[in-house]
Amino acid sequence: MSLTPTQWLIGGIAALIIGFSKTGVPGAGILAIPLIASLFVGRSSLGATLPLLLGADIVAVLLFRRHARWDELIRLAPSVLVGFALGIGAFLLLDEQKGTKDLIGVVIGWAVLIMVVAQVIRMRLGDRLTLQSRAATAGAGIMGGFATMVSNAAGPIMQIYLTSQKLDKMAFMGTASWFFLIFNSLKIPFYIGLAALAPDKPFFTAEGLTFCLILVPVLGLGTALGRWTLHRLPQRAFTIVVLVLSAVAAVRLILAA
């Protein structure tokens, strides 16, 4: 690895944030995406992030597996796969042309902001406004599948959707942990297949995998800090933190263009 000490510090902060978000405060994790993207070029940044995400997903599932709402996961699955297909199509058609990544980030950012606003209105109006329709489920699933495929950035979309389902924080964490473990794992064969079509643009590299391996202890520290925080955060504060961090991350994606 040829990273400088400053770059390793950035990587360590990103790993800490990923672990913290998976077990404590959802919404923070997306802040790690641009940090790792500053260390690795193009698709390799996705491949350098995914193992860290999966490691934290496994810990989260071990902690919260009994609290998952499988009915929500089953409802989301078909539309998430549609989003996967759209993401694969984006890679095949655009092939990381100049400006493509920024455009995708802008679309995701605005989608998240719209969902944040809708959720805030729902909190003010109560049951007079709901995001529980089939259309809302399909929209969240498609956007989430597309976002995770092209940028590992599905977190805010799924967090806003799951929050709108009125899940308590343990059910939220259990459902989210299974969602991300399942669909992050499913991305691996697709990334390998896309890399086979463009060997000069791999997702997984020796440098990226070594980077992840070295940062495993930091990732573990992040999950421990997140777990400690979760049990000390009231339900309403938990929801507000999710919304605020999602909005901040969305603005960050838009302004990065």
Summary of the structure (lengths in Angstrom):
residues: 257
radius of gyration: 17.2
end to end distance: 28.8
largest distance: 55.5
contacts: 928
relative contact order: 0.22
helix: 81%
strand: 0%
